[in-house]
Amino acid sequence: MAKKSRTRQRQQAPRAEGEVGPRQPCPCGSGRRYKNCHGSADGVPAYVARPFEGLPSECDVVALRELVPAATAPITVTGTDRSVTLCTLLPMAAPAMVRDTGEVWLGLQVQHGFGDPSRDLAAVLEHALAVADEGGTGIVGLTDPPGPGHRLQDLVTSKTLEVTVHDGFGFWVADADEDAATLAALEQANAAANPSARLTSVEAAYWTDVGTKEHLRWVMPEPEGPLLDALARLHAAGHDRLVDDSRLVGMFRAHGLLVPVWDLPVGTGAEALEEPAAAFATALRDALADDSDLTQEQRAARAGLANRQVTLRS
């Protein structure tokens, strides 16, 4: 009897869309089941599903952390007039660097993770600023969980991000001496960086060329459920093609946001996407405003899109 009751309870309380089940892999990337990691009650820091919510240009921050090889964006930080720059990747995946000029570079693509990337970044930034204020230089990072404290949203005072996408990692050495070791590391990093560009007609949409094909990856801020409905409406109507022979192939889920991905023919380039992307953004706004029930065809399209989601490690 008890077993049937438990089964009935599970059937009556389905998980919310995007919610992690106890036996599924933990989204933090540890490789453990969620119930044995951030879903446990043993003191593991709480996993934050949307850590950059409320941060200026949240979608671009997610893109720079997960999708874009080489890009920078200056930020202003409360309590200091020191120059601080967000960087996709720093040499040796360093969390932060205090440069000889006293500038602070904060790396977004790092190896450590303690449940809340925003808290981790804030702790590294505060440490780097303290090192800079004491006249120190070099790499700054975390070796232990940062514990309670500020999050990046508490420190950044910029209203928007001015993102610059670079052809490679030459910005590492733009104003530094280029010794043999540095040049070798730079050459290796550049070899792994696919050409990328940020569209100017819409927010947080990034074109990239991976050699055999091109992609557009577009980080969107809308809640997952309504966004999937809207994308399904456009997909079922055949209105989700950006250029000839392009197609919406699926999406990532990264830091609580959906990132639709289009396959593009080789040779498309970023410029050819500007007008179609702007037109799609308008169509998407209209679809988001449509609160009518999905048709059978649209429900099928929605199911297909939902089945082609991949959650990136946060």
Residue, then its C-alpha position, 0 to 999 in steps of 0.5 A: m500500500a505504501k509503495k502504491s502511495r509513493t508512486r501515486q505521489r510522484q505521478q501527482a507532483p511532476r518536476a517543474e520544467g528545467e528542474v533537476g531530479p535527485r538521480q540526475p547528474c548535478p548541474c555543477g559538473s561534479g559528475r555526482r548525482y544531484k541528491n549526493c551533491h548540491g541537492s544534499a543536506d550535508g553542507v554542500p553550497a546551494y547550487v544557483a541555477r541562474p547566478f547572473e540574474g540582475l547583472p547588467s547584460e546578463c546574457d552577454v556574461v553567460a555568452l562570454r563565460e560559456l560560448v565565446p573564445a576571446a572577448t573582453a568587456p570593461i566594468t566599473v566596480t563600486g568602491t574603486d576607480r581601478s580599471v577592471t576588465l572581464c575577460t573570457l579566458l586568461p593565460m592558464a585559465a587564471p581566475a584573475m590577474v593584477r597587471d603591472t599597470g595596476e589593472v585587474w583582469l577577471g577571467l570568466q572561463v575558469q576551472h573552479g566552481f563552488g555552486d554560485p559562479s557569481r559569488d566565486l567571481a566576486a570573491v576573486l575580484e575582491h581579492a585581486l583588488a586588495v592585491a592591487d591596492e597593496g602594490g602586488t601583481g600576478i595571478v589571483g584565484l580561489t583554493d577554497p569555497p569563498g563562503p558567504g559574501h558579495r556576489l558580482q551583482d553587488l560590486v558591478t556598477s556598469k549599466t551595460l557591457e561594451v563587449t569586444v570580440h577579439d580574433g585571438f588572444g593577442f590582447w594578452v600581450a598587446d602592451a607586454d614583452e613577448d618572450a618565447a614562452t608567452l608566444a608559445a602559449l599564445e599560439q596554442a590558445n589561438a589555435a583552439a579559438n574559432p573565429s567569432a563575432r557578436l551581432t550588432s542588431v540584437e543582444a547577445a547573439y554570437w556567430t562562430d565558424v567551426g570549420t565544417k559549418e557555422h553557427l549562431r548561438w543566441v543567449m535569450p533572457e526570457p523564462e524557459g517555458p514561454l520562450l519554448d512556446a514562442l520558438a515552437r510557434l515560429h518553428a511550426a510556421g517555418h519562420d525560424r530560418l535566418v538565411d537559406d539552408s539555415r536551421l534551428v537545431g536545438m539549444f543549450r541551457a546555460h546558467g538558467l538561460l536558453v541559448p538557441v543554436w542555428d546551423l548555417p551554411v559555410g560562408t554565411g558570415a556574421e554580417a549576413l545575419e544582422e537583418p534576419a536576426a533583427a526580423f526574427a527578434t521582432a517575430l519572437r516578441d510577437a510570439l511571446a505575446d501570444d497567449s493562445d493554446l499551442t496547436q497540435e503541430q506547435r506542441a510537437a515542435r515544442a517537444g522536439l525543441a525541448n528534446r534537443q536541449v543540452t545543459l552546459r556545466s555551470 
